[in-house]
C-alpha cells in the first residue's frame, strides 16, 4: 500500500467517535499532550496520518481541526488502547481543549491522510519547525523497530540511525525531547533567540548534519511552509529523497471542501491541485510546486 491514492486512505473508511480524555498535560509553554481512549482508531492509524477533532456539544468553533498522531498508547502486552495528540494553544478550539477535564469527551474522526511511507535508509533525518515535530515520535518509533502500526500491521523499514533537527522560537517552546531521547534519537536544536542549540534556522542545523553524515540519508520534514521549501531545496541540491508533511489549514479533513489544495508536479512536467487531507498531508518534496 505505497500509493497515496490507495482506497485505504479515503475518508469513507474513517471512524467517527466520541472519545474520553484520559490525560491533558502541559509539556511546554502553551503546548499540551492530550491522551484519548480509542482502541479502534489506535489499532489502525499510521505514523504521519492525522485525525480531525471537534468539541462535543460546541457550535463555536463549528469546524474541526486536524492533529497529527503523536504516538499510539499500548497495553503492557502491546495492544493499542489509545493515542496521543499534541497541540499548541493558539486559537478558540485549542483554548477550549486546554480547559478540558479528564473524563470529558471530544468528537474525533480518522485516521485520515496518507502518512509517511517507510523507505529503506541507513540514516533517517527528521526536520521539524515549531509544532511540526508532533508526527515524529511515531515515525522514529517505527523506523527504530520499537513499535509497529496499522491493521493489518505493516512491515517497517528499519534504520541504523535517526536524527532530529528541531527548531523553535525559544527554548521554552521546545517539547517532547524526552520522548526522542528514550529511543536514543540524535537531537540537534535551533532557536530563533539562541536560548537552546544553534542561534538561527533549523535548516542551518540540517546542513551541518548532512555535511557530517557518511551515508545517504532520507529526510522527512514538517513545519512552516518556508522551512519546508528550504528543506526540499537542500535535499534536491544533495540529490537525497525527501518527504514533507504539510500544515495546510483544513476545513473538512475529508476531501470535500477543497480548501487545502496544493500544487503538485505530474509526470508530464505540468502540475495539478492535490488535497492535503486526502492525497497528503505527506508529499514527495521533489514534486511540490512552491
N, C-alpha and C positions, 0 to 999 in steps of 0.2 A: 504494500500500500504506500508507494512513494509518490504517487501523483496527487498534488494538492486538490485536484478536482474530483478525487475519488468520492463516491457517494457516501462513504462513512463520515465525511466531513460535513455533509449537508445538515442544515438546521432542523429538517423534519425528523432527524434522529435524536435531537436534543431532548433531555429530560427537563421538565418543569416541576419544581418542588418548593414548598415552604419548609425551610430547614432551621433547626435551632442553633443558636450561637453557643459554642462551648467555651471559647476564650476570646478576649478582646483586649490585647495588651499593647501598651506603648513600647516601641523598640528604638525610637529615636525622636528627635523633635518633630512634632506634627505627624509622626509616622506610627501606624498601628498594624499589628498582625491579628487577623480575625480567623478563628478556627470554627468550622461548621461541621455538623454531623450529617453526612450524606453518603452512605456506603455505595449506593448505585452509581453515583457520579464519580466518586473516588476510584472505583474499580475500572472506569472507562477512560478517564482523562489522561492526556499525554503531555509531556513537557512542551511548553510553548503554546498550548491551547489556552482558551480563556472561558470565563463564564460571565453572564450578564446578571447583575444584582439590582434588585429593586426593594424598597422598603415596604414591608407588608402593611396594608391599611393606609398608606400615604398617597395623596394625589399631587403633592408638590414636594419634590420633583416627580413628574409623571413618568418620565422615561427612565429606563435602567442605565447602568454604567458598566463598562467592561473592566474586568480584573483578571490578570493572568494567574494561572496556577503557580503558587509559590512552592508548595510540595504537598504530597499525599500523606495523610496520617494513617498509621497502621497499628493493628493489634500486635501484641508480643509474638504471635505466630506469623506475622507478615500480611494478614488480611487487611485490605483497605477499609477504613472506617469513616474517614472524613478528609477534609482538605483545608489548607491554609491559603488565605489571600492576604496581601499586604497593601495598605492604602495610605496615601498622603492626604491629610485634611486640607482641602483646597477649595471646597465649594459646599453647596447645600446638602447634597447626598452624603458626602464623606463626613460632613459635620454631624449629621444625624447618626451615621454609623459609629462615630466616636462615642456617642452617648448611649448606644445600645447596651443593654444589660444581658448578663448570661441567662440563657433560657428563652429570651425573646427570639422571634423568627424573622428571617428575611426571605424574600422570594428570589429564587435563583434558577437560571436555565443554562444548560450546556451539556456536554462540552461543545465548544464552538471553535471554528477555525482549524487550520491545518497543523500547527505546531512545528517544532524543529524535527527534521528528518535525520536520524543518526547516520553519520558518514564516517568511513574508516579514516583515522588520523592518529598520528603519534602524539600530537600536541593540539589540544583544543584551547583556543583563546576566546574568552568571553569579554566583551567590551560593553560596559554599562554606564549610562549617564542618568543621574537623578534617580527617580523611582524605577528606571528601566532595568535595574538589577533583579527585579522580582521574578522573572521567569527562570533565573539561572540556578537556584538551588536544585530544582528537579532535573535540569539539564546536566549539571555536574554529577548529581547522584546516579543518573542513568549511565553516563559515559564512564564513570569510575566503577561501575558494577555494584553499586551499593543498593540499588533498587531497580525493579522492573515495572513497567507501566502498561496500561491498556488491557482491553478484553476483546479478543484473546491477547495474552501477554506477548509483547513484541520482543524480538531479539535485539539487544543493544549492540552498538559498535563500541568495543572497549578501547580506551586510550591509556597511554602511559603517564600523561601529564595534563593537568588542567590549570590554566592561569586565568585569573580575573583581573581585568583592568577596570577600575571603578572610580568614576568621577562624580563629585557633588559640589554644591556651593560652599559648604563648610563642613568641618569635622562633625558638628552636631547633627548633620543630616545623614551621615553615613549609618547604614543599618544592615543587620544580618551578617555581619562579619564573622561572628562565632559559628554560624551555620556553615560557612565555607571553610573555616579553619578546622572544624572537626573532621573534614574529609581531606585535609592536607592540600587544599587548593592554594596555589601560589598567588598571593594577593598583591596588587600594585595599585596605590591610591593616588588620586589627584583632587585638589580642591581649588576653587576659584580664589579663596582668600589665603591659601597657604597654611591653613591650620592642621592639615594632615597630608602626608605624602608630597607629591610634586605640586609646586605652586604654578598651576596653569591647566591646560587642557588634557583630558584623558587620552586624546589621540596622540599627544606627545609621549605619553607613557606607552601606548601601543607601539609606536615607532621604536622606542627603546627595547621593548620586549622582543620585537621582531628582529632587531639587529643582533640580539644575543642568542636567538634560538638556532639550533643546528639541524632542525628538521623542517619539513614542510607542514605548516600548521593549517588548521581550519578555523576560521573566525566566525563567531556568532555575536550579534550585537542587538541592543535595544536601548532606546533613549530618544532624546530630542532629534528632530529631523536633520538639522545642520550637522550634528555629530555623526549621524548615520551616513550622511552623504560623504563626510570626510573619511569615515572608516571604509566605505566602499571604494573610494578613490585610492586609499593606501593599499587595500587588497588588490585592486586592479593593477597598480604600479608594480606590485611584487608578484603578480600572477598567482595569487592564492585564492582559494574558494572562500566565499563569504555569504552568510545568511543574515538577514536583518529582520527583526520583528518591529513592525510599525506601531506607533502610538496614535494613529489617526482617530480622531473622535468619531464615535458611532452613535447613531440614534436608535437603531433596532437590534443590531447584532446578528441578524439572521438573513441579510441579503435583500431585504425588501425595499428599503428607502433609498439606496444608492448614495447616501451622504458621505460614505467613507472611501470613495473610489480613488485609485492612484494610477498613474501611467506606467505601464509595463511593456517593455520591448517584446515583439514577437519574432518568430523565425524569419520573416520576410524582411526584417530590418525596420519595420514600422512599429507603431505602438497601439495599445488598446487600453481602455479603462478596466481595472480589476477591483473587486470589492475586498477591502481589507478584512472584513468579517467572515468572508467565505473562502475566497482564493488565498487569503492571508490568514493571520497577520504576518506570517513568515514568508519572505520572498528571497529569491536569489538576488544578491546585491548587485550582480552584474547586469540584471535585467530591468532595474528600476530606472525610470526616466525622471530625474530630479528637476 
